[in-house]
């Protein structure tokens, strides 16, 4: 799924990202876009190093998967959060609030995630790694922190979307990329978070990570599409950093009022 989406958006990425000047948004995009490939390498080693595994190797690979997954999710959410912040016309008060909430929620997610990873006890059966014991409640808390962040981002996208009329804007393609697609993306991510919480809480431990990789790649795919779609729709309206174009929404909306 990730590879297919990558193929579909590769030409846009070349034109709208790689040819642009280096800045924070470009670096953030590239990290969260390509880190799933690193996850895939660790996952392949974890599941297919038959005959060459030790308990320490299992722990190291499992830890690497967990850390890169959390870092990638946090980077994708930062990109999505910056888009939401820009929709609010870079409100100074919101800048402070979102920064504090991001540090608190994702910092807490990292802490409980590391505690969970350190709690795992492994055994090798049939030349493969299996987790025999873990603190699953900490994994549950990690997904709860993610869903709190997703929920507040969804609300922050819905409020300005309700205020703005698509028919009144002379920049409807940009507004669709920002509001319509942004809300749909958050609904998808929120649904996946809820499903992951259900898996952790209700099902046996060997099903807990059934959708983790799916959530991981969805975050990267949707965050990437956010920046690509905004840059494509806002092309010709100023510097293409994925945020600057959003000021055009406020400008056109006010001028028509």
C-alpha positions in Angstrom: 0.0 0.0 0.0 2.8 2.4 0.9 4.8 1.6 -2.2 1.8 2.0 -4.4 1.0 5.4 -2.9 4.7 6.4 -3.3 4.6 5.5 -7.0 1.4 7.5 -7.5 2.8 10.6 -5.8 6.5 10.3 -6.9 6.2 12.8 -9.8 4.5 15.4 -7.6 7.2 14.9 -5.0 10.0 15.5 -7.5 8.3 18.7 -8.8 7.0 20.2 -5.6 9.5 19.0 -2.9 12.9 18.0 -4.3 13.1 21.0 -6.7 12.3 23.4 -3.9 14.8 25.1 -1.6 15.9 23.3 1.6 14.0 24.4 4.7 12.4 22.9 7.8 9.3 21.8 6.0 11.2 20.0 3.3 13.4 18.2 5.9 10.4 17.2 8.0 8.6 16.0 4.9 11.5 13.8 3.8 12.1 12.3 7.2 8.5 11.3 7.8 8.1 10.2 4.1 11.1 7.9 4.0 11.3 6.6 7.6 8.8 3.8 6.9 11.4 2.2 4.6 13.7 2.0 7.7 10.8 0.4 9.6 10.4 -2.2 6.9 14.1 -3.1 7.1 13.9 -3.7 10.9 10.6 -5.6 10.5 12.1 -7.9 7.8 15.1 -8.7 10.0 12.9 -9.3 13.0 10.6 -11.8 11.2 13.1 -13.4 8.8 16.5 -13.8 10.5 15.8 -17.5 11.1 18.7 -19.4 12.7 20.6 -16.2 13.6 18.5 -14.8 16.4 19.2 -14.4 20.0 17.0 -12.9 22.7 19.2 -9.7 22.6 18.8 -9.5 18.8 15.1 -9.9 19.2 15.0 -7.1 21.8 17.2 -4.8 19.7 15.2 -5.2 16.5 11.9 -4.8 18.4 13.2 -1.7 20.1 14.3 -0.3 16.8 10.9 -0.9 15.2 9.2 0.8 18.1 11.4 3.9 18.2 11.4 4.5 14.5 7.6 4.0 14.5 7.0 6.5 17.3 9.5 9.0 15.7 7.8 8.7 12.3 4.3 9.1 13.8 5.4 12.2 15.7 7.0 13.7 12.6 3.9 13.1 10.5 1.7 14.6 13.2 4.0 17.7 13.4 3.5 18.2 9.6 -0.3 17.8 10.0 -0.3 20.1 13.0 1.6 22.8 11.2 -1.0 22.7 8.5 -3.7 23.1 11.1 -1.8 26.0 12.8 -1.5 27.7 9.4 -5.3 27.4 8.8 -5.8 29.4 12.0 -3.7 32.2 10.4 -0.7 31.3 12.6 -2.5 32.6 15.7 0.1 33.4 18.4 -1.9 32.0 21.3 -2.6 28.8 19.4 1.1 28.6 18.6 1.9 28.4 22.3 -1.0 26.1 23.2 -0.2 23.6 20.3 3.5 23.6 21.1 2.9 22.8 24.8 0.3 20.1 23.9 2.6 18.6 21.3 5.5 18.3 23.7 3.3 17.0 26.5 1.3 14.4 24.5 4.1 13.2 22.2 6.7 13.3 25.0 4.3 11.2 27.2 3.7 8.9 24.3 7.5 8.4 23.9 8.0 7.8 27.6 5.3 5.2 28.0 6.4 3.7 24.6 9.9 3.2 25.9 8.7 1.7 29.2 6.6 -0.7 27.1 9.5 -1.7 24.9 11.8 -2.2 27.9 9.2 -4.5 29.5 9.1 -7.0 26.8 10.5 -10.5 27.5 11.4 -12.6 24.5 11.6 -16.3 23.7 12.8 -17.9 20.5 10.5 -20.6 19.2 10.9 -22.3 15.7 13.8 -19.9 15.2 11.6 -16.8 15.5 11.1 -14.1 18.1 8.0 -14.2 20.3 7.0 -11.8 23.0 6.1 -13.7 26.2 5.5 -10.8 28.6 4.9 -7.1 28.3 3.2 -4.2 30.0 0.3 -3.9 27.6 -1.3 -1.0 29.5 1.6 1.2 28.6 1.0 0.4 24.9 -2.7 1.3 25.5 -1.7 4.6 27.1 0.5 5.4 24.1 -2.4 5.0 21.7 -4.7 7.1 24.0 -2.2 10.0 23.8 -2.2 9.7 20.0 -6.0 9.7 19.9 -6.2 12.8 22.2 -3.9 14.6 19.7 -5.9 13.4 16.7 -9.2 14.5 18.3 -8.1 18.0 19.0 -6.6 18.4 15.6 -9.9 17.3 14.0 -11.8 19.9 16.1 -9.3 22.6 15.1 -9.9 21.7 11.4 -13.7 21.5 11.7 -14.2 24.9 13.3 -12.7 27.0 10.5 -14.1 24.7 7.8 -17.6 25.5 9.1 -16.9 29.2 8.9 -15.6 29.2 5.3 -17.8 28.8 2.3 -16.2 26.9 -0.7 -18.4 28.8 -3.1 -17.2 32.2 -2.0 -13.6 31.4 -2.4 -11.7 32.1 -5.6 -9.1 29.5 -4.6 -11.4 26.5 -4.2 -8.7 23.9 -5.1 -6.5 25.1 -2.3 -9.5 25.2 0.1 -10.5 21.6 -0.8 -6.9 20.4 -0.2 -6.8 22.1 3.2 -10.3 21.7 4.7 -12.0 18.8 2.9 -9.0 16.5 2.6 -7.6 17.5 6.0 -10.8 16.6 7.8 -11.1 13.3 5.9 -7.5 12.4 6.7 -8.0 13.1 10.4 -11.1 10.9 10.5 -9.2 8.0 9.0 -6.3 8.4 11.4 -8.7 8.7 14.4 -10.6 5.6 13.3 -7.3 3.6 13.1 -6.3 4.8 16.6 -9.6 3.6 18.0 -9.1 0.2 16.3 -5.6 -0.1 17.7 -6.9 0.6 21.2 -9.5 -2.1 20.7 -6.9 -4.6 19.6 -4.6 -3.8 22.6 -7.5 -4.0 25.1 -9.6 -6.8 23.9 -7.5 -9.3 21.9 -4.6 -11.6 22.7 -1.1 -10.1 22.7 -0.1 -11.6 19.4 -2.8 -9.5 17.7 -1.9 -6.2 19.4 0.3 -4.9 16.5 -2.0 -6.1 13.7 -2.7 -2.5 12.6 0.4 -0.8 13.9 2.2 -0.9 10.5 -1.1 0.2 8.8 -1.4 3.2 11.1 2.3 4.0 10.6 2.1 4.1 6.8 -1.2 5.9 6.8 0.3 8.7 8.8 3.2 9.0 6.4 1.0 8.7 3.3 -1.6 11.2 4.4 0.8 13.7 5.9 2.8 13.6 2.6 -0.3 14.1 0.5 -1.3 17.1 2.7 1.9 19.0 1.8 1.9 17.8 -1.8 -1.7 18.8 -2.4 -1.4 22.2 -0.7 1.7 23.0 -2.7 0.1 21.8 -6.0 -3.1 23.8 -5.3 -1.2 26.9 -4.0 1.3 26.9 -6.9 1.7 30.5 -8.1 0.5 32.1 -4.9 3.8 32.8 -3.2 6.6 30.7 -1.7 5.8 27.0 -1.7 6.7 25.9 1.8 3.3 24.1 2.4 2.2 26.8 4.8 2.7 30.1 3.2 0.0 29.4 0.6 -2.6 29.0 3.4 -2.5 32.7 4.1 -4.3 33.1 0.7 -7.4 31.5 2.2 -7.7 34.2 4.9 -7.0 36.9 2.4 -9.6 35.8 -0.2 -12.2 35.1 2.5 -11.9 38.5 4.0 -11.9 40.4 0.7 -15.2 38.8 -0.3 -16.8 39.6 3.0 
